[in-house]
């Protein structure tokens, strides 16, 4: 087995373990804890899971299929991303060696934009995970959880307040009396220029 194949194998094994751990945490969370430390699975869960065990994938509901597809996407993501991200890292390392400046910039922009695609996909995955946890919280009527993998909680609702600074600046110019009042609250901060890649 090559190093690349081993890295991919480890990435898939990591995802498989995360899938298993997620399932076990959920399963334990819906069970009744007995005095001797054992767990009792509620009858309605046994009935539902038994039906799912005995049903081929094609016979599942679309919602149940979506749950399986979500797990499959995690494995596919590990297969694709492990190699793709390593390839990006190798391309970046080659760039640091120098070469034609314009060609280096062109390649750097390409690497940056490809990396941005992975970041976007990971953010979408995080949002999906949050939605899943929120759904489980609603089902269990809980607002926080702490386990070996970390913590999750529902944040309290709040109101965010912002002001239209351009509008206030315009008002201050048009109404000097208000401009004097607002001046003491106006703070400016210099922001250095930076490279933007798109």
N, C-alpha and C positions, 0 to 999 in steps of 0.2 A: 504494500500500500504506500503510495507517494505521500509526501507531506501535505500536498493540496487535498488529496482524497481524505487524509486523516482529519484535516481541519474541517472539511465539509461534514464528515461523519460526526465529529464532536459538536458542530453547530446543530445538526439535526437531533443528536442525542440530547443536547441542552433543551431544544424546543420540546422534544417528546417528554422530557422530565417535567418541564413547566406545564405542559398540557395535563399530564397525570396529576401533578401536585395541585393544580387548579381544580380538577375534578374531585380529588379527595377532600380538599378544603370545603368545597361546596357540599359534598356528600355528608361529611361530618357535621357541617353547620345545620343541616336539616334533620339530623338524627336526635333522638332523645338520649341523653347521657344517663346511664344506669349507675347505681351505687357501686358496683364492682368494677367500674371503668369501661365496661362494654357499651356499645351503642345499639339502639333499636331504630331501624328504619321505619318511618311512618308507612302505613299500609298503602296510602294513595301513591307514594313515591315508588314503592315496590311494584304496584300494579302498572304504573306508567313506564318504569324502566324495564320491567319484564316484557311489556308489549313492544318496546323499542328493540330489545334484544332479539325478539322473535320476528322482527320486521326487517326485510331487506332494505337497503338504502333507497331503492326506487319506490318503495311503498311508504316511505316517511312523508310527513307533511312538509310543506315548503319551509316552515319555520324550523323544523327539526333538521332538514337538509342544510339550511343556512348555518346552523350550529356546527354541523360536520364540515361544511365548506370553510368556515372560519378557522377550524383546526387545521384543515388541509392547507389553507393559505399560509399558516405559520410555518409549516414544513417546507412548502415551496419557497417561501421567503428566505428561509435559512439556506436552502440549496442555492438559490440565485445570489443572494446578498453576500454570502461568505466568500464566494469566488470573485464577485464583481467589486466588492469593496477592497479586497486584497489587490485586484488588478489596478484599481484607482490609486491605491497607495504606491504601487510599483511605478506607475506613470508619473506620480508626483515626485518620487525619489529621483527618477531619471531627469526630470526638469531641473532639480536643484543642482545638477552637475553642470549646468550652463548650456551654451549653444547660441544659435541665432536668436537675438532678443525678441523680434517680432513673432517668430515661430513659437518661441517659449510662451509669450503672452497668449497667443491663439490657443495653444494646448492647455495653458493654465485656466483660461476661461472655460474651455470644454470640460476640464476636470471639475472645476467649481460648480458648473451647472448640473453636471451629472450627480455630484455629491448632494446638491440642493434637492434633486429628485428623491434621493434616499431619505434625506431629512424630512421632506414633505410626506413620504410614505410612512415614516416612523411616527410623525405627528398624527397622521390619520389613524395609525394603529393605536396610539395612546388614547385618542378620542374614542375609538371603538371599545377599548378596554374600560375606560371610564363609564361609558354607556352600559356595558355589561355589568360592572360592579354596581352601578346605580339601580339597574333592573333587579339584581339579586338583593340589594338593600331593601328595595320596595317590597319584594316578595317575603323577606324575612322580618320586615318592619323594624329594621335597625338603621342607625346612622353612622356607625363607625365599626371598624374591625381592625384587630392587630394580630398578626401571625408571624411566622418565622421569616417570610419574605418581606415584611414591612407593614405599614399602616395605610388605611384608607378611611376617609370620613367625608361626610357631607358638610360643606362649608355653609355657614349661616348666610342668608340672603342679605344684601346690603344695597344701598343706592350710591352710585358713583356720580360725583359732581364734577363738571368741567366747564370752563369758560371759553368763549370764542375770543381768543386774544386779538385776532385781526379786527374783529368787530369792536372790541373795547378800544383798541388803538384808534380806529376810525372815529368812534364816539368822542374820545379825548381830543382829537384834532378839531372836530366840529363844535365841541362844547368845552372851551378852555376851563370853565369853572369846574366841570367834572374831571377834566384832565389833571388839574391840580390835586384833586382828591385821590384819583387813581395812581398818580405818580409815585406816591410813597409805597405802593404795593407792587409796583412794576419792577421786576428783576430781569436782567439780561445776562445771558451766559454765552461766551464765545464757544463755538463748536468747531474743532479743527476739521479740515477737509479730509475725506477718506475715499478709498477706491470703492466704487460700486460696480458690481458685475451682474449682468442680467442676460 
